[in-house]
Amino acid sequence: MSKSFASATALALSLLASSVASAAEKTVTLAVENMYCATSPHTVRASLEAVPDVVKVAVSFKEKTAIVTLTTTRPM
């Protein structure tokens, strides 16, 4: 998986995080395309965990999804 894909995924999650209500926790399921090898879920998880306000990440290679729980105290 390319670094640009991981960066794009992190950017998308950052944009999602900016719409979360103040001090709220939200869980979202993201479709993750282009996971072709066994190391892809690790790369996706590490990229998403690096995003501010992400508290939990579960990546499924089989389902091609990432379930992300995030929280924020920043204003909308």
C-alpha positions in Angstrom: 0.0 0.0 0.0 1.3 3.4 -0.9 2.1 6.1 1.6 -0.1 8.5 -0.3 -3.1 6.2 0.2 -2.4 6.0 4.0 -2.0 9.8 4.1 -5.3 10.2 2.2 -7.0 7.9 4.7 -5.6 9.9 7.6 -6.7 13.2 6.0 -10.2 11.8 5.4 -10.5 10.8 9.1 -9.2 14.2 10.2 -12.0 15.8 8.2 -14.5 13.5 9.8 -13.1 14.3 13.2 -13.7 18.0 12.6 -17.4 17.5 12.3 -17.8 15.6 15.6 -19.6 17.4 18.4 -17.6 18.9 21.3 -16.3 16.3 23.8 -18.3 13.6 22.0 -17.2 10.1 21.1 -18.1 8.7 17.7 -17.5 5.5 15.9 -17.3 5.4 12.1 -16.8 2.6 9.7 -14.6 3.5 6.7 -14.3 1.5 3.5 -10.6 0.9 2.8 -9.9 -0.1 -0.8 -6.5 -1.3 -2.2 -5.6 -3.6 0.7 -3.9 -6.4 -1.2 -1.4 -7.9 1.2 -1.2 -9.0 4.8 0.7 -5.9 5.9 -1.9 -3.5 4.7 -4.1 -3.6 7.8 -1.1 -2.7 10.0 -0.2 0.2 7.8 -3.8 1.5 7.8 -4.1 1.1 11.6 -0.8 2.8 12.3 -1.8 5.7 10.0 -5.2 6.1 11.6 -3.8 5.9 15.1 -1.5 8.8 14.3 -4.5 11.1 13.7 -5.3 13.3 16.7 -8.4 12.3 18.6 -8.5 8.7 17.4 -8.9 6.5 20.5 -9.5 3.0 18.9 -8.9 1.4 15.4 -9.9 -2.0 14.2 -9.0 -2.9 10.6 -10.4 -5.9 8.7 -8.5 -7.1 5.7 -11.3 -9.5 4.8 -14.0 -6.9 5.0 -11.8 -4.1 3.7 -13.0 -1.7 6.5 -11.6 0.3 9.4 -13.8 0.9 12.4 -12.5 4.0 14.1 -13.6 5.5 17.4 -12.6 9.1 17.9 -13.2 11.9 20.4 -12.6 15.6 20.4 -12.9 18.6 22.6 -12.4 21.0 19.8 -15.3 23.2 18.7 -17.1 22.3 15.5 
